[in-house]
């Protein structure tokens, strides 16, 4: 996805991984779902989308519903830092019963 003068790559597996082409594409695990759970985001990522008008807004669908980042998952601290959770918003609470988001458009 475009990000100013950079391009961000995102890949979802059990966790969501991110790298910046401008920063030599060092992959970072942004969710750590099976280890420290610092981002408090569930595992098994299935769907990913971002806003064309605001590329900093990223949506993530996984086994426990829908999540959003308003800062392109701008984690800068150490791995498993408690601040990781500030980069994600849980959108499930106001949507009723929502589980396993597998696609979005």
N, C-alpha and C positions, 0 to 999 in steps of 0.2 A: 504494500500500500504506500502511496506517496506521503511524505512527511517533510514539508519544506524542501530543502535541497537534498534530502536523504530518501532512501527507500527502506521501509521496514518489512521484514519477512516474518510471518507468523505461521506456526505449524502446530496442529493439535494432535495429541495422542491421549494418553492418560492425563498428561499435563499440557499446558499451553506454553510453547517455546517462542521466543522472539529474538531477532537479531537485527542490527542496523548495518546496512552496507557501508555507510560512511565510517563506521567504527570497526571495520574488518570482519564483520559478521560473526562475532563471538556469541554463540547461542546461549540464552539465559532461560532457565526454567522459571516462569513467572507465577506458577500456581503451587508447585510442590505438594500436590494432592496426596501422595502416598508417604510423604516424610513429615515435614513440620507443619503443613497446612497454614503457613503464614498468611497467604492471601485469602484464606477462608472460602475458596472456590472449590466446588466439587470436581471430581475427576471425570475422565472419559469425555473429551471434547468432540463434538459432532458437527457444530455449525459455527461459522464465523462470518461477520459482515461489518462493514464500517460505513459511516455516513459520507456520501460524496461531497456534501457541503461543509462538513466538519470532519476531516480524516482523523482527528484525535478521538472521536467517538467510535468505540469498537463494541460490538455485541458478540457475545459468546454463548452458545447453546451447549449444554452438557447433560449428564445423567440426572442432574437435580434441577434443571430448569434454565433460566435466562439470567445473564449477568451483563453488566456494562462497565466500560472504562471511559472516562471523559478526558483522559490525558495520555492516550495511546499506551497505556500500561507503563507509565514513566518511572518504573522502579530504578532507583540509583543506589540504594543501600546494599549491604551485604546480602548474600543468599539467606533466605529464611528470616529476614528482618521483619519485625512486627509492623513496620510501616507498609509492607506489601498489601495489606488489607485496605489501605486508603486509596488504592488505585482501582478498586472494583466496587460496583454497587450491585447488590442482590435485588433483582427486579421481580422476584417471585412472590414477595409478601403481599403485594396489592393485586395480584392476578388470580387469586384463588388457587386451586389445586393444579400445579403445573410440574410435570416431570418429564425428563428425557426429551429435550428439544433437539431434533435431528436435522432440521433444515430451516432456513429463513430466506426471505428475499427482500 
